[in-house]
Amino acid sequence: MVYLTRRERFSAAHRLFNPALSDAENEQIYGPCSNPRWHGHNYLLWITVRGEVNSATGYVVDMKMLSRVIREKVIAKLDHKNINTEVDFMKDRFVSTENLAIGIWKELEQPIRELDVDLHAVKIQETENNVAEYFGN
């Protein structure tokens, strides 16, 4: 079993807030990440797949195809968007980095399986100091 990782980048805005709370309560819990006018990040995204090396190609997966799937299913939906209001797979979800990793997994699991490999991990770096990883289920 070989594990391969593809790195992508995107920039997006979001707001951490609970709509049942006041702006003051949200600010107390989430600090500046609860800014009602949003805030943004330059995200790094790592998608790791696993599979066997194909004896005919020498690849586990064609990385160009993997990149195309990631860009079509995820990056095109997130890059330069407001995650709270413009990203279909995050609708009605709390827009934390943890939930974003889960949402990306759900977007990619089946299309990656169609490339004859398994999705192993979704890793997102939101800031220099904050990273979330999701391994499914």
C-alpha positions in Angstrom: 0.0 0.0 0.0 1.4 3.4 -1.0 0.1 6.7 0.2 0.3 9.8 -2.0 -0.5 13.4 -1.1 -1.5 16.3 -3.3 -1.3 19.8 -2.0 -3.7 22.5 -3.2 -4.3 26.1 -2.1 -7.4 28.3 -1.8 -8.4 31.6 -0.2 -11.8 32.0 1.4 -13.7 34.0 3.9 -15.9 32.8 6.8 -17.4 33.7 10.1 -17.5 31.6 13.2 -20.8 32.3 15.0 -23.9 30.7 16.5 -27.0 32.4 15.1 -28.8 31.7 18.4 -26.4 34.0 20.2 -25.9 37.8 20.2 -22.9 39.4 18.4 -21.4 40.1 21.9 -21.8 36.4 23.0 -20.3 35.2 19.7 -17.4 37.6 20.1 -16.8 36.3 23.6 -16.7 32.7 22.4 -15.0 33.1 19.0 -13.2 36.4 19.3 -12.2 38.2 16.1 -13.2 35.1 14.1 -16.8 36.1 14.8 -16.5 39.4 12.9 -19.9 40.1 11.4 -18.1 41.4 8.3 -16.3 38.1 7.9 -12.5 37.4 7.8 -10.4 35.3 5.5 -7.6 32.8 5.3 -5.1 31.5 2.7 -5.7 27.8 3.2 -3.4 24.9 2.4 -5.1 21.6 1.6 -3.5 18.2 1.5 -5.4 15.3 0.1 -3.9 11.9 0.8 -4.9 8.8 -1.2 -3.8 5.2 -0.8 -3.6 2.3 -3.2 -1.4 -0.2 -4.9 1.1 0.7 -7.6 -0.3 -0.2 -11.1 2.3 -2.4 -12.8 1.4 -1.0 -16.2 1.8 2.7 -15.3 4.1 2.7 -12.2 1.5 5.0 -10.5 -0.8 4.5 -7.7 -2.9 7.3 -9.4 -2.3 9.8 -12.1 -1.7 12.9 -10.1 -3.0 15.1 -12.9 -6.3 13.3 -12.6 -6.3 13.6 -8.8 -5.6 17.3 -9.1 -8.4 17.7 -11.6 -10.9 16.0 -9.3 -9.8 18.1 -6.3 -10.0 21.3 -8.3 -13.4 20.6 -9.8 -15.1 19.2 -6.7 -13.5 21.4 -4.0 -11.2 24.3 -5.0 -13.6 25.8 -7.6 -16.3 25.9 -5.0 -14.1 27.4 -2.2 -11.5 29.7 -3.8 -12.3 33.4 -3.3 -15.7 32.5 -1.8 -17.5 33.1 1.4 -17.8 29.6 2.9 -20.8 30.5 5.0 -22.9 31.8 2.1 -21.5 30.5 -1.2 -20.3 26.9 -0.7 -23.0 24.3 -1.3 -21.5 21.5 0.7 -21.1 23.8 3.8 -24.8 24.9 3.7 -26.3 24.6 7.2 -23.0 23.6 8.8 -21.0 25.4 11.3 -18.0 26.7 9.3 -15.1 25.6 11.4 -12.0 24.1 9.9 -13.0 20.7 11.4 -16.3 20.8 9.6 -14.7 22.0 6.4 -12.4 19.0 6.5 -15.4 16.7 6.8 -17.3 18.5 4.1 -14.3 18.2 1.7 -14.1 14.5 2.5 -17.7 14.0 1.6 -17.2 15.9 -1.7 -14.1 13.8 -2.7 -14.6 10.3 -1.4 -16.7 8.9 -4.3 -14.9 10.8 -7.2 -11.5 9.6 -5.8 -12.8 6.1 -5.5 -13.6 6.3 -9.2 -9.9 6.8 -9.8 -9.3 3.3 -8.3 -7.8 4.6 -5.1 -9.1 5.3 -1.6 -9.2 8.6 0.1 -7.1 8.3 3.2 -7.0 11.9 4.7 -8.0 15.5 4.3 -5.7 18.0 6.0 -6.4 21.7 6.1 -4.1 24.4 7.4 -6.1 27.5 8.2 -3.4 29.5 9.8 0.3 29.0 10.5 -0.7 27.5 13.9 -4.0 25.7 13.2 -4.4 22.5 11.2 -7.3 20.0 11.1 -7.1 16.4 9.7 -10.0 14.1 9.0 -9.7 10.4 8.2 -13.3 9.5 7.5 -16.2 8.3 9.7 
